[in-house]
C-alpha cells in the first residue's frame, strides 16, 4: 500500500492534477485490498462451517466426546434428534457435538463459543 505524503504541488494546476491522480491510484489499491480481504473472509467462513465431526481423527473424537467413532456418534445423534434444541446458527449435529464436548471436558460457555465461532448467549439452553 502506498501512502501519499505529498501536498499538492504548490498552486500549479499540473501539481494538483498529479496529486489527485496519485490519490485515485491509492483509493483503487485500497478498494482492491478490501475486495481481496472480503473474499478471503467469505472463504474462511465457508471452510469453518464445513468442519464436520466425521473429519475429526478417531483419537481426538474419543477425547472430545467419549464416542469411539463416527458411527456411534451418528447413532446417538439420530436417537436424540427430536429432543435437541433448534438453532439458526448451528446444525443439530454441531449442537449434539457441543453438548458432549461440554459434558466431557467441562468447558465454559465462553470456551465453546470461541471453538464454534458463535456468541456465548447461544449456550444458555445447553
N, C-alpha and C positions, 0 to 999 in steps of 0.2 A: 504494500500500500504506500502510495506516495502522498506525502502531506505537503501542501503548498504553503510555504512560509514567506512568500514574497509579496510585497504590496504591489498594487498596480503600478506599472511603470510611469511614475510621475503623472503629469497631466496629459500626456500624449495619448491619442486615440489608439495607436498601434499597441502601446503598452497595456492599455486596458483590455483590448481585444485578446491579446495573448494571455493575459491573466484569466479572462473569462473562459478561454479555450482550455486552459490547464485545469480550471475548476470543473468544467464539464467532463474532462477525462477522469478526474478523480471521482466525481459523482458516479460515472458509469462503472468504474472499477469497484466502488462500494456496493452498487446495486448487484453487480456480478457476484461479489462475495456474499451478499445476503442471499441471493438465489442458491448459491452453492451450499451454504450452511442450512438453508431451509430444506433442500433436497437430502442432505446428509441426515438431518433431524428426522425427516419422514422415513427414511430407510431404517434408521435405528429404532424408531417406534414400531415399525412393521416387524423387525427382527425380534424385538422384545416380546411382542405379542405372540410370536410363533414358537417360543420356547415351550416345549411340551414335556410332560413327565416321562414319557417313554423314551425320550432322548437323554435322560439322565442316566449315567452309568449305574449298574445294579448295586455296586458297593455304596455309592452316595445315596441312592434311593432308600436303601435299608437304613442308613444312618439318619436321614432326614425324616422318614415316615414310619419306619419299622416294617414296611411291606417288603417281602423278599424279592419281588419282581413286579413288572408292569401288569401281568395277568391277574395277580392277586389284587393289586390296586384297582384295576378296571372292574373286577368282580365286585369289590366292596363299593366302588363308586356307583355301579349300576343298582346295587341293593339300596343305596341311600339317596338316590337322585330325587325322589319325591319329597324328602324332608329337608333338602338343602335350601338355604335362602337364595332368592334371586338377586342378581346384580347386573347392572348395565356395564360395569367395568370389567368384572372377572367372570370367566366361564364357571359352570358348576364344578368342572374338574379341577380348576385352579382353587376354587373355594374349598373343595374337599382336601386338596393338597395342603392348602394353607392351614386348615384345622389340624391336620395330622402333624404338620411341622410345629405348630404352636404347642400341641399336646406333648409331642416327643421331646422337643428341645426347650420348652418353657420360654419361648421368646416373647418379648414385649410387643405390643401392637405397633410401636414405633419401628422396631426392627423389621417386622413383617411388611409394614407399609413401604419401607425402603427396598426390601427384596422384591416386592411385587410392583413397585413403582405406582402406588396409589396413595390416597390420603389415609391418614390414621383413623379418621372417623368411620371408614368403611368396615372396620373390625369390631365395632361396638356390638354387633349381633353374633359374632363368632365366639 
